[in-house]
Amino acid sequence: MFDDDPTAQPGRATVEKRIRTGVAVTPLGLKQPAVFSLLYDNGASAFGRSRGLRCPHYIEDGGRCGVWRHRESTCSTWFCKHVRGSVGYGFWRESLHRLLLVVEKDLAHWAVLQLDLGLDALKNLVFTPGWRSQPELVTAESIDNRFDWDRYITIWGKWFGREVEFYVECARLVNALSWKEVLEIAGHEARGFASLTLDAYNNLISDQVPGTLKAGSVHLVQLRHDMTRVSAYSIYDPIDIPRIVMESLHHFDGRPVADAVATIAA
């Protein structure tokens, strides 16, 4: 939704700048240019380190996010460390994040149909990679950060020249929806991931210890006299384990937990 808070002006300016350029600007939202997506998908370690992969809504003054209150699902839910390690990571990666991605895509489609681009525009839009969640092809034009102006006019249809107004109207429609209405619009896939997300969350907050445990693989980061630092599910979230505990983990080999604990005690 249009944010008229004066503190949001720098971020709003970055959004308006992107719309004016026309690159990767569609009725389905502001997408990343094809070249950016290609580099991001094939150089994950460079994101956050390369200026070429810097978010267009990054505010240099203060190192702030210009769209913080309105950022999409990946930015609003990703963390480098997770509560309960791999259990928390699984909750995010395999359920919550996938649920939100499906909801975002389906609500974008729904909003387009509500606002009537015109049949010719819709016909062209549904055959674009963005409609089918496929990556945009890298072309000579996209490498030079150019775009097909005729195609741009075609997919915007009746809303051509009123792109900002279109996005504001989409936000107004979506903002009025309840979660129940969102799931009804998004359909079976979203409802399936909603159920998986609830189950994963219940698993995340549960303090019940399984009847059997088996030590997983870890990467040794640092070895000290009384402490071992290892990383397991993520290199960004190492954990310090007392050496006596580290030397006892091999007893958890799939046998009942009570038996493993008794062996360690003995």
N, C-alpha and C positions, 0 to 999 in steps of 0.2 A: 504494500500500500504506500502511496505517496507520503513521505516523511517530511513534514515542514518544520521539524525541530531545527533551530539554527545550528546546533552542534553537529547535525547530520549533513550540513551543506557540503563539506569537502568530499564526503563519500558519494553524495548524490551527484556531484559534478563528475565523478569518475564514471558513473552509470550513464549519465547524459552524453558524455564524450564518446563512450562505446556505441551508443545508439546512433549518434551523428555519423560515425565512420561507416556504419552499415555492415561491417565485417562480422559474420556469424550472428547476425541479428535476425531472429525469426519469430513468428507468432508463438512458438513453443518456448521462447525465452532467449536470454543472452547465452550463447554457447561459446565454448573455447574455440579459437581458430584451429583449423586442421593441423597446422604445423606445430602449434603449442601442444595439442593433444598427443601428437606423435612423439614429441620429445618427452613429454611428461610420462607417457605409458612405457617408454623404453629407457628412461633415465631417472628412475625414482630417487636415486641417491643424490641427484642434482637439484631436486626441488627443495627450496629453502636455502640453497647455497648459490644458485646461479641467478644473476639478475635477469637473464633472458626468460626464466621461468617464474618471475615474480608475478604475483596476482595483480591484475590491473586496478584492483580496489585497495591496494596497499597505500597507506598514507605515510609518506616519508617523514613528515614532521611528527615525531613521537612514536613512530613505528606502529601505527594503529591500523585496524581493519575498518575501511570506510563503510562497509555494509554489515557491521557486526550484528545489529538487531534483526537483519533480514537475510542472513547468510543461509546457504542451502544445507542439505542434510549432512554431507560429508564434513564440511567445516564446523558445523554446530555439534557434531557428536564424536569426532575423532580425537583421541588422546594417545600420547605415546606410552602411557602407563595405564594399567587397568586394575581395578579392584579384583583381588583373587586371581591375578595373572591370566593364564590361558582361559579360565572359566569366564572372566569378564570380557576378554578379547573375543571369545566365541559368541557371547551374548550380543556384542556389537557387530562383529563381522558376519556371522551366519544368520542373524535374525533382524535385529533392530535396523541396521544400516540398509539391508536389502528391502525391508518393509518400506522405509522412507523413500528409497529410490523409486520403487514401484508407485508409491502414492504421488510423488512429484510428477512422474511421467504421465500418469493417468489423469491427474487434475489439470495438467497443461492441455491434454487432449480435450478434456471436458470443457475447459474455459474457451478454447478455440471454437468448439461447436456452439457454445452459448452465444458468442459474440458475432457470429455470421460474417466470415471473411468474403463469402460469395463462393459459388460452386466451382468456378474456374480456379480460384486461389486454393480452395480446399483440395481440388484434384491434383494440383501441382505439389501442395504441401505434403500430402500423404505418401508421395513417392520419393520424398527426401530422406536421407539417412537419419535425420533427427527424429522423424516420426516413428521410425522403426528401431530406434535405440542403437543404430549402427554408426560407427565413426565416419566422419566426413572424409572423403577422399582428398589426398594431397594432390593439388594441381599446380600448374605453372602460375596461375593467378594467386592461389592461396600462399605459395611460397613468397610471393612479392606483396602479400597482405592486401591483395585486390579481390574483388568479387564481381559476379555477373549481375550487372545493374538491372537488366531486363528480367532476370529470374527473381531478383529481389522485389521488383514492382509486382510481379505476377503472384508470388506467394503471400504478399500482404493484402492484395485485393482491395476491398472497400476501406480498409484501415491504412492504406498507404499514405504516408505523410502525417499520420496521427499515432505513431508507434508508442510514444510515451503515454498518451491517453489510453491506448489499448492495454498496456501493462498495468496501469493504475486500475482500470476496470476489471482486469483479471484478478488482481489482488483483492478488490472489493468483493467479488463473487466468492472467492475461496475463503476469505476471512470470515464470512458469514456462516460457513458450514460447521456443523457439529462433527465430532469424530465418527459417530454412527453414519452420518450422511456421507462422509469421506469414504468410508469402507463400502457403502452401497454404490458409490460412483466408481470406485477403483476396481471392484469386482473380486472374483475368486482368488486371484493371485495375492492380492493385498490381504484378504481375509485369512488366507493360509499362512502368510508370514506374520500376521497379527497373532495368530494362535501360537506359532513357534516362538515369537518374541515373548509372549506371556509365560510360556513354559520355561524358556531360557532364563527369564528374570527370576522366576521362582527358584530355579536351580542356583542362580547367582546369590540370592539372599539366604539360602538354606545353610544351616550349620550342621546338617546331618553328615556323618562320616560314612562312606561306603563300607560294606562288609569286607571287601578286599581292596588292596591297593598295590600298584606296581610302579616302581620308580621309572620315570621317563628319562630321555636323553637330555643332557645339558652341555653347555659349552663353558669350559673353564676360562674365566676372565683374569682372576688374580688369586694367588695362593699365599696366605700368610700363616704364621705359626699357629694361631688359634682360630682362624676364620678363612673361609673359602668363598670367593665371589664368583657366581655363575650366572649365565643367562640361559633361559629356557625357551619360552615362546617368543621372546622379542629381545633384540640387542639393546633396545632403549630402556629396558626395565630389569637390570641385573639385581640380584639379591645376595645378601651376605648370610652365609649359613655357618653356624659354629662347626668347627672341625669334627667334634664328637658326633654331631647329628649327621654330617656328611658321610662319616664312616659307617653309619648305621643304616643308611638308606637302602643298601643292597638287600637287607632282610625283607623289605617290602617287594616280594617277587611274585605276587599273585595269591599267596596264602592268606587265610583270614587275618585281619588286622590284629585281633587279640593274640594270635599265635606269634606274629611278628614282634609285637611289643613284649611278649613273654620271653622270646629268644633274646632280644636286646637287653632286657632286665637281667637275665641270667648271665 
